[in-house]
């Protein structure tokens, strides 16, 4: 049975993968997080991969606290760059393949069209820079890797924008969100299926290494996203659109981070849902489970 190491198992994406593995009985998934495998420990990663005969790695671990990263530069670099290198080197030694998740924050957000994989990165934050360095370290350590950049991730699990909006709506009569940052909300369940599809293709001998973009279809601002969340939830709250300069943060955000998904749809045959339908699905799951 093919053994698949899933790092960052307690995060949004790791939990979303865990919820879907029943449909992949031919794989044995090894879910780890900091309590079971410190990916910043090079020797521990090497030993785990070798002793467990890992054939594939789905790296869902990352330092994602964008604003805190501006102060915690060293820690952010260790997780987003050095740990990724550790995974790549360990995988290469045993001939394993890596599927790694990256971010739209590798771009500066000044484009006027959806970003393609070949567009030059230009991160404007510590988080974005360390994620780009992680991409580069991985491709150097283990060329047999797929890197999937995604954006605006949310899910039923943990803390994310969807949960924040619902919490604020319970606490306040009026909400303020920026309208001049544009991208695509991405349901972690959809990204999980994308990773699992790449895994299946790899096992079928159709693994094509490289960088890919994945998000749900469609485009909106954080303001639009908020309005839709409240509408689906049946919450009548006033939402005021504001500019980014009215809500200063330690880290700069890309003003435009829409991703072109043509490559991953063509190479791996993915059918990607619109963000609004996936949001409705996620919110149904959230209400039913109270996660």
C-alpha positions in Angstrom: 0.0 0.0 0.0 1.4 3.4 -1.0 2.2 5.5 2.1 1.4 9.2 2.0 2.9 11.6 4.5 0.5 14.5 5.2 2.2 17.3 7.2 0.3 20.1 8.9 -2.5 17.6 9.5 -4.3 19.7 12.1 -4.7 22.7 9.9 -7.5 23.6 7.5 -6.1 21.7 4.5 -4.8 18.7 6.5 -8.2 18.2 8.1 -9.9 18.6 4.8 -7.8 15.8 3.3 -8.4 13.6 6.3 -12.2 14.0 5.8 -11.9 12.7 2.3 -9.5 9.7 2.5 -12.3 7.1 2.7 -12.5 7.4 -1.1 -8.8 6.6 -1.5 -8.5 3.1 0.0 -5.3 2.2 -1.9 -3.3 4.7 0.1 -2.2 4.7 3.7 -2.1 8.3 4.9 0.3 9.2 7.7 -1.1 12.4 9.3 1.5 14.4 11.3 1.8 17.8 12.9 4.3 19.5 15.2 3.4 17.1 18.0 4.3 14.0 16.0 6.9 15.3 13.4 8.9 18.5 13.6 9.6 19.2 9.9 12.1 21.8 11.0 14.3 18.9 12.3 16.1 17.7 9.2 17.1 14.4 10.7 13.7 13.6 12.1 12.1 14.2 8.6 14.7 11.9 7.0 14.2 9.2 9.5 10.4 9.4 9.3 10.3 9.2 5.5 12.8 6.3 5.4 11.3 4.2 8.3 7.8 4.6 7.1 8.7 4.0 3.4 6.9 7.1 2.3 6.2 7.3 -1.4 4.4 10.7 -1.5 4.4 13.8 0.7 1.5 16.3 0.8 3.0 19.3 2.5 0.2 21.3 4.1 2.3 22.8 6.8 3.2 26.5 6.8 3.6 29.6 8.9 0.5 31.5 7.8 0.2 34.3 10.3 0.9 37.0 7.7 1.1 40.0 10.1 3.0 38.2 12.9 5.5 37.0 10.3 6.8 40.6 10.0 8.2 40.2 13.5 8.8 36.5 13.6 11.0 36.5 10.5 13.3 33.7 11.6 10.6 31.3 12.6 8.6 32.0 9.4 11.7 31.2 7.4 12.4 28.0 9.2 8.9 26.7 8.6 8.2 28.1 5.1 11.7 27.6 3.6 14.0 25.4 5.7 11.4 22.8 6.6 10.3 22.5 2.9 13.9 21.9 2.0 14.1 19.2 4.6 11.1 17.5 3.1 12.5 17.8 -0.4 15.9 16.3 0.5 14.3 13.4 2.4 11.9 12.7 -0.4 14.6 12.7 -3.1 16.8 10.2 -1.1 14.0 7.6 -1.2 12.6 8.5 -4.6 9.3 10.0 -3.2 7.3 12.7 -4.8 6.3 15.9 -3.1 3.1 17.9 -3.6 3.6 21.2 -1.8 1.1 24.1 -1.2 2.2 27.7 -1.8 0.5 31.0 -2.0 -0.7 34.0 -4.1 1.4 36.2 -1.8 4.5 35.4 -3.9 3.1 38.1 -6.2 2.9 41.8 -5.5 -0.7 42.2 -6.6 -0.1 44.9 -9.3 -1.3 42.8 -12.2 -4.4 43.6 -14.1 -5.0 40.0 -15.3 -5.0 36.7 -13.5 -1.5 35.6 -12.6 0.1 32.7 -14.6 2.7 30.4 -13.3 5.4 31.9 -15.5 4.8 35.5 -14.2 7.7 36.9 -12.2 7.2 36.7 -8.4 7.6 39.8 -6.4 6.5 39.3 -2.8 5.8 42.3 -0.6 5.7 40.6 2.8 7.9 38.3 4.9 5.3 35.6 4.5 5.3 35.9 0.7 9.1 36.0 0.5 9.6 32.9 2.7 7.0 31.0 0.7 8.7 31.8 -2.5 12.1 30.8 -1.0 10.4 27.5 0.0 9.3 26.9 -3.6 12.8 27.5 -4.8 14.4 25.3 -2.1 12.0 22.5 -2.9 12.5 22.5 -6.6 16.3 22.5 -6.0 16.2 19.7 -3.4 13.6 17.5 -5.2 12.8 18.4 -8.8 10.1 15.6 -8.8 7.7 18.0 -7.0 4.4 19.7 -7.7 3.9 23.1 -6.2 0.3 24.4 -6.0 -0.2 28.1 -5.3 -3.6 28.9 -3.8 -5.4 31.9 -2.3 -7.9 33.0 0.3 -8.3 29.6 1.9 -11.2 28.9 4.3 -13.0 25.8 5.6 -15.1 24.3 8.4 -11.9 23.9 10.5 -9.9 26.2 12.7 -9.7 30.0 12.4 -10.2 31.6 9.0 -12.0 34.5 7.3 -15.4 32.7 7.2 -15.3 32.0 10.9 -14.1 35.6 11.6 -17.0 37.1 9.7 -19.6 34.9 11.4 -18.1 35.7 14.8 -18.1 39.5 14.2 -21.7 39.3 12.9 -22.7 37.9 16.3 -20.9 40.7 18.1 -21.6 43.7 16.0 -24.4 45.4 14.0 -21.9 46.9 11.5 -18.9 45.3 9.8 -16.2 47.0 7.7 -14.1 45.2 5.1 -11.8 46.3 2.3 -13.1 46.4 -1.2 -9.9 47.2 -3.0 -8.2 43.8 -2.5 -9.5 41.4 -5.1 -9.0 37.6 -5.4 -10.8 34.3 -5.2 -12.0 32.6 -2.0 -10.9 28.9 -2.0 -12.7 26.2 -0.1 -10.0 23.9 1.5 -12.2 21.0 0.5 -11.8 21.8 -3.1 -8.0 22.2 -2.7 -7.8 18.9 -0.9 -9.5 17.2 -3.8 -7.0 18.9 -6.2 -4.1 17.5 -4.2 -5.6 14.0 -4.1 -6.2 14.1 -7.8 -2.6 15.0 -8.4 -1.7 12.0 -6.1 -3.9 9.7 -8.2 -2.4 10.9 -11.4 1.1 10.3 -10.0 0.3 6.7 -9.2 -1.1 6.3 -12.7 2.3 7.5 -14.1 0.9 10.9 -15.1 2.8 13.0 -12.6 4.0 16.3 -14.2 6.3 18.2 -11.9 6.2 22.0 -11.8 4.3 25.0 -10.4 0.6 25.2 -10.7 -2.2 27.6 -9.7 -5.4 26.6 -8.0 -8.2 28.5 -6.5 -12.0 28.2 -7.0 -13.5 30.0 -10.0 -14.7 33.6 -9.9 -13.5 36.9 -8.5 -14.5 39.1 -5.6 -13.2 41.5 -2.9 -13.1 40.8 0.8 -16.2 43.1 1.0 -18.1 41.0 -1.5 -17.0 37.8 0.2 -18.4 39.1 3.5 -21.7 40.2 2.0 -22.2 36.7 0.5 -21.3 35.0 3.8 -23.9 37.0 5.7 -26.5 36.5 3.0 -26.1 32.7 3.1 -26.2 32.7 6.9 -29.4 34.8 6.9 -27.8 37.6 8.9 -29.0 41.1 8.4 -25.9 43.2 9.1 -24.7 46.4 7.6 -21.4 45.9 5.8 -19.4 49.0 4.9 -16.7 48.9 2.1 -13.4 50.5 3.1 -10.1 51.0 1.4 -6.9 49.2 2.5 -5.5 52.5 3.8 -8.4 52.7 6.2 -7.3 49.4 7.7 -3.5 49.4 8.0 -1.8 46.1 8.8 1.9 45.2 9.6 2.2 43.2 6.3 1.3 44.5 2.9 -1.3 42.5 1.0 -1.5 42.0 -2.8 -4.3 44.2 -4.1 -5.0 41.8 -7.0 -4.2 38.1 -6.5 -6.5 36.3 -9.0 -4.8 33.1 -10.3 -5.1 31.7 -13.8 -5.9 28.0 -13.4 -5.6 27.0 -17.0 -2.5 24.9 -16.5 -3.7 22.7 -13.7 -7.0 22.2 -15.4 -5.3 21.1 -18.6 -2.6 18.9 -17.2 -4.5 17.2 -14.4 -8.0 17.5 -15.8 -9.5 19.3 -12.8 -13.1 20.7 -12.9 -13.1 23.6 -10.5 -16.3 24.9 -8.9 -17.3 28.6 -8.5 -16.4 30.1 -5.1 -20.1 30.9 -4.3 -21.3 27.3 -4.6 -18.3 26.0 -2.6 -19.0 28.6 0.1 -22.6 27.5 0.4 -21.4 23.9 0.7 -18.9 24.8 3.4 -21.4 26.7 5.4 -23.9 23.9 5.3 -21.2 21.6 6.6 -20.3 24.1 9.3 -23.9 24.5 10.5 -24.5 20.8 10.5 -21.3 19.9 12.4 -20.7 23.0 14.6 -17.0 22.5 14.1 
